[in-house]
Amino acid sequence: MVPVLNLVVRPARVEDAGAIASFSAALALETERRALDAERLRQGTLSLLESSAHGFFMVAEVAEQGPPLLVGQLMITYEWSD
């Protein structure tokens, strides 16, 4: 295993929407064998990024050389349970 230097975990921003949607599509294809509609996925991602009423995203980025590169994401959604 190669250690990752300069890994930063931060709240996602609107400009991260494309990468987040791409990661989400890849995850659905790999784990559920489902091809999600790219535009619907992008709109849903933007909706959550623009309003945290239903949850939020965190992203991990690496800045070894050049601009930071997103390498992971986490979505937190709110759920009520008794």
Backbone bond lengths (Angstrom), bond angles and torsions (degrees), N, CA, C in turn:
res aa  C-N    CA-C-N  psi(-1)  N-CA   C-N-CA  omega(-1)  CA-C   N-CA-C  phi
1 M - - - 1.448 - - 1.533 107.91 -
2 V 1.320 115.24 134.05 1.465 121.33 179.44 1.522 108.47 -96.00
3 P 1.330 118.59 126.90 1.461 119.46 178.79 1.524 110.74 -67.13
4 V 1.316 115.91 143.38 1.457 121.37 178.52 1.517 108.07 -100.56
5 L 1.322 114.99 117.90 1.455 120.08 178.28 1.519 109.18 -94.21
6 N 1.313 115.12 153.41 1.457 120.69 176.87 1.520 113.48 60.45
7 L 1.331 117.48 35.50 1.461 121.49 174.76 1.518 107.77 -80.68
8 V 1.311 116.08 127.46 1.459 121.90 179.86 1.524 108.25 -121.92
9 V 1.325 116.61 130.01 1.460 122.11 173.51 1.519 106.27 -107.99
10 R 1.340 115.63 127.51 1.461 120.19 -175.25 1.519 109.99 -147.83
11 P 1.340 116.33 162.63 1.469 118.68 173.18 1.526 109.64 -62.78
12 A 1.314 115.61 142.38 1.467 120.49 179.65 1.522 110.22 -71.91
13 R 1.327 114.16 153.72 1.463 122.18 177.57 1.523 109.09 -119.81
14 V 1.321 116.58 163.41 1.460 121.22 -179.31 1.525 111.10 -55.23
15 E 1.322 117.45 -37.37 1.459 119.56 -179.07 1.537 112.88 -67.53
16 D 1.326 118.20 -9.67 1.465 122.71 176.72 1.533 112.12 -87.89
17 A 1.319 117.57 -3.61 1.473 121.92 -172.13 1.523 112.75 -55.44
18 G 1.321 118.42 -43.38 1.465 120.58 -178.37 1.514 112.49 -61.50
19 A 1.321 116.74 -45.84 1.466 120.41 179.43 1.526 110.98 -66.39
20 I 1.330 116.77 -41.84 1.469 120.21 -179.93 1.523 110.28 -62.64
21 A 1.322 117.26 -45.74 1.463 120.66 179.62 1.529 110.40 -62.46
22 S 1.315 116.85 -39.80 1.465 121.29 178.50 1.524 111.24 -63.87
23 F 1.327 116.41 -44.22 1.463 120.37 177.59 1.531 110.68 -62.23
24 S 1.327 116.84 -43.01 1.469 121.35 -179.04 1.526 110.94 -63.43
25 A 1.323 116.87 -41.92 1.464 120.58 178.40 1.525 110.58 -63.47
26 A 1.324 117.31 -42.91 1.460 121.19 179.70 1.527 111.03 -63.98
27 L 1.329 116.67 -39.97 1.461 120.81 179.25 1.528 111.16 -64.30
28 A 1.340 117.42 -45.13 1.463 120.67 179.39 1.528 111.36 -62.88
29 L 1.325 116.75 -39.44 1.460 120.48 179.39 1.531 111.01 -66.70
30 E 1.328 116.16 -42.78 1.465 120.00 -178.09 1.521 112.99 -71.21
31 T 1.329 117.52 -44.03 1.460 120.08 -172.58 1.521 114.16 -90.09
32 E 1.346 117.27 -29.61 1.465 120.53 -176.01 1.524 113.06 -120.38
33 R 1.334 115.35 -2.88 1.469 120.66 -175.80 1.526 111.33 55.33
34 R 1.345 115.02 38.72 1.468 121.72 179.79 1.518 109.15 -114.60
35 A 1.320 115.74 128.68 1.464 121.29 174.53 1.524 107.36 -93.90
36 L 1.311 116.72 111.04 1.460 121.17 -178.09 1.522 110.74 -83.65
37 D 1.326 116.02 150.27 1.453 121.74 176.57 1.536 108.64 -68.43
38 A 1.332 116.36 118.90 1.469 121.66 -173.20 1.527 112.60 -60.49
39 E 1.324 118.08 -42.67 1.466 120.18 -178.20 1.523 111.40 -68.87
40 R 1.306 117.09 -40.96 1.473 120.15 178.04 1.529 110.56 -64.72
41 L 1.308 116.21 -40.12 1.458 121.15 178.23 1.529 110.88 -64.35
42 R 1.335 116.59 -42.13 1.463 120.81 178.15 1.530 111.12 -63.33
43 Q 1.325 116.86 -43.58 1.466 120.25 179.80 1.532 111.19 -65.32
44 G 1.320 117.48 -41.07 1.465 120.40 177.86 1.516 112.03 -65.03
45 T 1.316 116.38 -39.55 1.462 121.11 177.53 1.514 110.32 -63.66
46 L 1.332 116.86 -46.67 1.468 120.52 178.37 1.520 111.57 -61.73
47 S 1.315 117.06 -38.91 1.461 120.82 179.85 1.525 111.42 -59.03
48 L 1.317 116.66 -44.69 1.461 120.53 179.83 1.530 111.29 -70.74
49 L 1.325 116.95 -35.86 1.464 120.05 178.83 1.529 112.07 -68.69
50 E 1.320 117.00 -31.64 1.457 121.02 -177.50 1.518 113.26 -84.71
51 S 1.332 117.66 -17.61 1.460 121.25 178.86 1.524 109.24 -147.96
52 S 1.298 116.80 123.43 1.466 120.55 -178.84 1.525 112.71 -89.31
53 A 1.329 117.62 18.28 1.470 121.22 -178.78 1.526 112.15 -60.69
54 H 1.317 117.47 -30.22 1.472 121.09 -177.51 1.519 113.69 -112.62
55 G 1.326 117.67 -3.29 1.450 120.63 179.71 1.512 111.35 152.38
56 F 1.329 115.03 -168.76 1.458 119.59 -179.87 1.522 109.64 -159.50
57 F 1.333 114.89 164.18 1.455 122.52 176.76 1.523 109.88 -109.98
58 M 1.321 115.53 146.37 1.460 123.20 166.56 1.527 105.22 -118.57
59 V 1.324 116.51 147.07 1.458 120.36 177.56 1.518 109.60 -127.83
60 A 1.323 115.01 155.60 1.467 122.20 173.84 1.514 106.61 -113.52
61 E 1.322 115.57 134.33 1.454 119.73 178.47 1.513 110.34 -133.95
62 V 1.323 114.47 152.98 1.455 122.17 178.57 1.521 107.50 -120.56
63 A 1.320 115.44 136.62 1.468 120.38 179.67 1.516 108.97 -127.82
64 E 1.318 116.80 62.67 1.464 121.11 -179.97 1.522 110.97 -72.60
65 Q 1.312 116.34 -51.72 1.463 122.54 178.89 1.519 106.54 -145.45
66 G 1.314 116.80 135.81 1.453 120.45 179.34 1.517 111.48 78.22
67 P 1.343 115.89 -162.30 1.469 119.65 -178.03 1.525 111.25 -68.08
68 P 1.331 117.45 154.68 1.473 120.31 178.37 1.528 111.30 -58.51
69 L 1.322 115.33 145.11 1.457 122.50 -179.60 1.526 108.55 -119.78
70 L 1.344 116.95 124.19 1.465 119.47 177.08 1.517 109.46 -70.89
71 V 1.330 116.16 131.54 1.463 120.83 -178.21 1.522 112.85 -123.97
72 G 1.334 117.68 -3.26 1.454 119.46 179.59 1.508 111.67 -170.24
73 Q 1.312 115.03 164.22 1.464 120.91 179.50 1.514 110.38 -147.52
74 L 1.314 114.23 160.33 1.462 122.64 176.14 1.516 106.89 -144.03
75 M 1.333 117.60 131.49 1.452 120.45 175.78 1.515 108.73 -111.94
76 I 1.303 116.12 127.77 1.471 122.50 176.21 1.518 107.38 -106.89
77 T 1.316 117.12 124.90 1.465 121.06 174.97 1.517 108.25 -119.19
78 Y 1.314 114.07 152.70 1.464 120.14 -178.96 1.517 109.80 -92.19
79 E 1.317 114.88 136.68 1.450 119.89 179.94 1.523 109.12 -142.45
80 W 1.289 116.60 134.86 1.455 120.25 176.17 1.523 108.68 -93.86
81 S 1.305 115.56 136.78 1.450 120.22 178.96 1.516 109.35 -147.05
82 D 1.295 116.63 142.78 1.468 119.76 177.12 1.502 109.95 -99.32
